[in-house]
Amino acid sequence: MNSMEAKKYEIIQKVIALTNDELLDRLNQTIDAGNDLTEAQKNHLKEAIEQCERSEVIPHEEVMASLHKKYSI
């Protein structure tokens, strides 16, 4: 089993174990939304994920602190 197949199997097991209808509905909507993305959107998401994996991101807390300081909010 390759890495992608293992990830899919793990996700399937988690979905099977879910008992919250609202969560299942949200998961279904998320999956459907992913199918509606343009190629450009998919490429932007892929690049964002790669940036996160390379630790090329600024934590939310730092961004918010900077905004609070700059704009006194």
PASEBA-1860 file (N, C-alpha, C; in nm, 3 decimals):
! residues 73
1> MNSMEAKK> 0.087/-0.118/0.000/0.000/0.000/0.000/0.091/0.123/0.000 ~ 0.067/0.215/-0.095/0.148/0.336/-0.098/0.097/0.440/0.001 ~ 0.169/0.549/0.011/0.137/0.653/0.110/-0.002/0.712/0.090 ~ -0.039/0.738/-0.035/-0.171/0.797/-0.062/-0.282/0.699/-0.025 ~ -0.264/0.574/-0.059/-0.365/0.474/-0.025/-0.379/0.461/0.127 ~ -0.268/0.467/0.198/-0.272/0.459/0.344/-0.347/0.577/0.403 ~ -0.324/0.697/0.348/-0.395/0.816/0.396/-0.545/0.803/0.371 ~ -0.581/0.757/0.252/-0.723/0.739/0.219/-0.788/0.639/0.313
9> YEIIQKVI> -0.719/0.529/0.339/-0.773/0.427/0.429/-0.793/0.485/0.568 ~ -0.696/0.563/0.615/-0.707/0.624/0.748/-0.827/0.719/0.753 ~ -0.845/0.799/0.648/-0.960/0.890/0.643/-1.091/0.813/0.641 ~ -1.096/0.709/0.561/-1.218/0.627/0.553/-1.254/0.571/0.689 ~ -1.155/0.522/0.763/-1.180/0.467/0.896/-1.235/0.574/0.989 ~ -1.182/0.694/0.980/-1.231/0.804/1.065/-1.374/0.841/1.028 ~ -1.405/0.844/0.900/-1.540/0.879/0.855/-1.639/0.773/0.902 ~ -1.602/0.648/0.890/-1.690/0.540/0.934/-1.722/0.554/1.082
17> ALTNDELL> -1.627/0.599/1.161/-1.646/0.611/1.306/-1.728/0.733/1.347 ~ -1.748/0.828/1.255/-1.822/0.950/1.290/-1.968/0.919/1.323 ~ -2.020/0.991/1.423/-2.160/0.974/1.461/-2.235/1.107/1.460 ~ -2.167/1.215/1.426/-2.225/1.348/1.427/-2.273/1.384/1.286 ~ -2.407/1.394/1.267/-2.463/1.425/1.135/-2.415/1.559/1.081 ~ -2.407/1.659/1.169/-2.364/1.792/1.125/-2.220/1.786/1.071 ~ -2.135/1.716/1.141/-1.997/1.702/1.098/-1.988/1.628/0.965 ~ -2.068/1.524/0.949/-2.070/1.450/0.823/-2.117/1.539/0.708
25> DRLNQTID> -2.217/1.622/0.734/-2.265/1.715/0.631/-2.156/1.814/0.592 ~ -2.085/1.867/0.693/-1.977/1.962/0.665/-1.864/1.896/0.588 ~ -1.832/1.773/0.623/-1.728/1.700/0.552/-1.769/1.679/0.406 ~ -1.892/1.642/0.385/-1.943/1.621/0.249/-1.937/1.751/0.168 ~ -1.975/1.862/0.230/-1.968/1.992/0.163/-1.824/2.028/0.128 ~ -1.733/1.998/0.218/-1.592/2.027/0.194/-1.539/1.946/0.075 ~ -1.576/1.820/0.071/-1.533/1.735/-0.040/-1.592/1.787/-0.170 ~ -1.720/1.822/-0.170/-1.784/1.876/-0.290/-1.720/2.007/-0.333
33> AGNDLTEA> -1.687/2.093/-0.237/-1.626/2.222/-0.269/-1.491/2.201/-0.336 ~ -1.419/2.100/-0.293/-1.289/2.071/-0.353/-1.300/2.032/-0.499 ~ -1.411/1.973/-0.535/-1.432/1.933/-0.674/-1.467/2.051/-0.763 ~ -1.511/2.162/-0.702/-1.551/2.279/-0.778/-1.439/2.381/-0.796 ~ -1.321/2.352/-0.744/-1.211/2.446/-0.754/-1.155/2.451/-0.895 ~ -1.113/2.570/-0.935/-1.046/2.583/-1.065/-0.904/2.531/-1.052 ~ -0.838/2.510/-1.163/-0.700/2.465/-1.160/-0.611/2.568/-1.090 ~ -0.638/2.696/-1.113/-0.560/2.802/-1.048/-0.576/2.796/-0.897
41> QKNHLKEA> -0.699/2.775/-0.851/-0.723/2.765/-0.706/-0.652/2.643/-0.648 ~ -0.659/2.531/-0.718/-0.591/2.410/-0.672/-0.440/2.433/-0.664 ~ -0.385/2.503/-0.764/-0.241/2.532/-0.764/-0.203/2.623/-0.649 ~ -0.287/2.724/-0.620/-0.260/2.814/-0.507/-0.263/2.737/-0.375 ~ -0.360/2.649/-0.360/-0.368/2.568/-0.237/-0.247/2.476/-0.224 ~ -0.208/2.417/-0.335/-0.090/2.328/-0.332/0.033/2.406/-0.289 ~ 0.053/2.524/-0.346/0.167/2.608/-0.309/0.160/2.649/-0.162 ~ 0.042/2.683/-0.113/0.027/2.721/0.028/0.063/2.604/0.119
49> IEQCERSE> 0.020/2.485/0.084/0.053/2.367/0.164/0.204/2.342/0.163 ~ 0.265/2.358/0.046/0.410/2.339/0.037/0.484/2.444/0.121 ~ 0.435/2.568/0.122/0.496/2.673/0.204/0.486/2.636/0.352 ~ 0.371/2.585/0.392/0.354/2.542/0.532/0.452/2.431/0.567 ~ 0.466/2.336/0.477/0.557/2.224/0.501/0.703/2.270/0.512 ~ 0.736/2.381/0.443/0.872/2.436/0.449/0.885/2.540/0.561 ~ 0.782/2.553/0.641/0.779/2.651/0.753/0.798/2.794/0.704 ~ 0.745/2.825/0.588/0.754/2.959/0.531/0.625/3.037/0.559
57> VIPHEEVM> 0.578/3.030/0.680/0.454/3.097/0.718/0.475/3.176/0.846 ~ 0.388/3.270/0.869/0.389/3.348/0.993/0.270/3.302/1.076 ~ 0.293/3.263/1.201/0.181/3.218/1.284/0.073/3.326/1.299 ~ -0.049/3.282/1.307/-0.165/3.371/1.320/-0.148/3.471/1.434 ~ -0.097/3.422/1.546/-0.081/3.509/1.663/0.013/3.625/1.634 ~ 0.120/3.598/1.559/0.215/3.704/1.524/0.152/3.805/1.429 ~ 0.077/3.758/1.333/0.010/3.848/1.238/-0.088/3.938/1.312 ~ -0.168/3.878/1.399/-0.266/3.956/1.474/-0.199/4.058/1.566
65> ASLHKKYS> -0.091/4.018/1.632/-0.020/4.111/1.721/0.035/4.228/1.641 ~ 0.088/4.201/1.525/0.141/4.307/1.438/0.030/4.403/1.395 ~ -0.084/4.349/1.358/-0.198/4.433/1.318/-0.249/4.517/1.434 ~ -0.257/4.457/1.551/-0.302/4.531/1.670/-0.208/4.646/1.699 ~ -0.078/4.619/1.689/0.022/4.722/1.717/0.017/4.833/1.612 ~ 0.011/4.794/1.485/0.015/4.892/1.375/-0.110/4.979/1.370 ~ -0.226/4.919/1.393/-0.353/4.991/1.376/-0.424/5.018/1.508 ~ -0.362/4.988/1.618/-0.419/5.012/1.751/-0.560/4.953/1.763
73> I> -0.575/4.833/1.718/-0.706/4.767/1.728/-0.700/4.651/1.824
END
